[in-house]
Amino acid sequence: MSANNNNNNLHEVTSTTHFQELLSADLNRISLINFWAPWAEPCKQMNEVVSELAKKYPTVLFLQVEAEGQDAIAESFDVEAVPSFVLLRGHTLLARISGADASALTDALTKHTRPSYTPQSQTSQQPAPPPTSAFFSGEETPEQLEQRLRGLMNQSKVVLFMKGSPGTPRCGFSRKMVNLLKTQNVEFNHFDILTDESVRQGLKKLNEWPTFPQLIIKGEFVGGLDVAQEMADNGELGEMLAA
């Protein structure tokens, strides 16, 4: 989709750098981030809603982020389904709305753009951020976690660490990776990283790769969806599996 040229406050994000530049231009400004995907029918309706809201709230910055095209941004906000909306003041979270709920989105904007509104008054009502700072949970030591991660990575020749399961992917990226592997007739095991936060955060560090899905072949990290797609297109994936 493309932003309406008449809406100077509505921008289609083209890269991580572009996103950071737009968001950091005014740290006192309220921003609404719309995470959408072209394959999700509810997003089409909500994109129209966002366009109209941008006209109604000219002082608010509206950022359209295609979740699959800008997966690093989507991952940084823990977006697991589309449409999803994140309302910020600068870099401070004000609200999060999931699904095609135009009423909730409008209410959140109305509430947080009122002149009398102060962010501090709503802090206690906001959901806690994901426990990404608790890198290793429970009694598991870093060494034990790494040993467990490597065991999971070696459970079969091909392992896919994804959101959800092959039958029920929990994000578009994982769905596309599953379809890619099936198209290539690749047999694989999977691990749902949403079921274990230690595995989710541990793999980001171990493989030095911040997003999911992650494809593992013969115990070694290969890459994410873009890398796997490129390897499939140029034949490298088939060669690696046949070796």
Secondary structure as GFF3:
##gff-version 3
##sequence-region A 1 243
A	DSSP	beta_strand	10	12	.	.	.	ID=ss1
A	DSSP	alpha_helix	16	24	.	.	.	ID=ss2
A	DSSP	beta_strand	30	36	.	.	.	ID=ss3
A	DSSP	alpha_helix	41	56	.	.	.	ID=ss4
A	DSSP	beta_strand	61	66	.	.	.	ID=ss5
A	DSSP	alpha_helix	71	76	.	.	.	ID=ss6
A	DSSP	beta_strand	84	89	.	.	.	ID=ss7
A	DSSP	beta_strand	92	98	.	.	.	ID=ss8
A	DSSP	alpha_helix	102	112	.	.	.	ID=ss9
A	DSSP	three_ten_helix	119	125	.	.	.	ID=ss10
A	DSSP	alpha_helix	142	153	.	.	.	ID=ss11
A	DSSP	beta_strand	158	162	.	.	.	ID=ss12
A	DSSP	alpha_helix	172	183	.	.	.	ID=ss13
A	DSSP	beta_strand	189	192	.	.	.	ID=ss14
A	DSSP	three_ten_helix	193	195	.	.	.	ID=ss15
A	DSSP	alpha_helix	197	206	.	.	.	ID=ss16
A	DSSP	beta_strand	214	217	.	.	.	ID=ss17
A	DSSP	beta_strand	220	223	.	.	.	ID=ss18
A	DSSP	alpha_helix	225	234	.	.	.	ID=ss19
A	DSSP	alpha_helix	236	242	.	.	.	ID=ss20
###
